[in-house]
């Protein structure tokens, strides 16, 4: 649609996670220039120009999950995880699923390779801490040749699911196709679910393909596990410990090129609160920025009695940026 969402997200995510700046893009001649995407760089350029980068030692800052107002009753919805790992990518560390529905570690594998591709074999491990009992549903997409999905829960076998793509071998698939170029194997679209019950509390779940070629998990759904008190938003933040200056990008994951192409617009975000760690008590000046125009939207002043600020987030759609400067830092700047 010409709004450059993927380019925009890449610029902000890279700049505010500790990289040297906005991520470079390869497709200048086929995308940026023909579609005149140069304005996508304006917002970050203006935001960055307000920061005295040479005199700061910014480091990535981990934030508690953004929350919504607690006046409304807490409700629960399905938490759907969609794997995004590239073909052949291996699990480097376990995936940690946090209480707000966000993930760290990973990557979250989509394709689990079996012994026929032993060089690519990798076990997906998930660490979860469930506030209530739930059902985990694994949606199986395509299976190449055959596969055996073995699931363990806290080291104990919890599921053993066999899939065979060849005709006359149990079926269960929606369609299958012979691939002579791959050695005469079949690949089948199963488009089916396998589910297991999970009690509340912390658990370690492992998913392993122990037979055949490869199988694909398209989604992992934890039923009624997403609390309405958490806002499913991405945060990327940097902080300079000596001055307390903090830079933050807050982004709705639904703001992506795939949804743009499908005509699915992100919902407006309202009633969000952030707990922002600060190095010391004091008064801080906050400036919220429009990430596309690079224009300040709102300024406020908050006092921290301890080492955190409770920050109300303005109404926004897609994403918004924040710069926080301590009152003492601002005073030093004005005297120079």
Secondary structure by P-SEA (a helix, b strand, c coil): cccaaaaaaaaaaaaaacccccccccccccccccccccccaaaaaaaaaacccccccccbbbbccccccccccccccbbbbbbbccccccccccbbbcccccccccccccccccccccccbbbbbbbbbbcbbbbbbbbbcccccbbbbbbbccccccbbbbbbccccccccccbbbbbccccbbbbbbccbbbbbbbccccbbbbbbbccccccccccccccccccccccbbbbbbcccccccbbbbbbbcccccaaaaaaccccccccccccccccccbbbbbbbbbccccccccccbbbbbcccccccccccccccbbbbbbcaaaaaaaaac
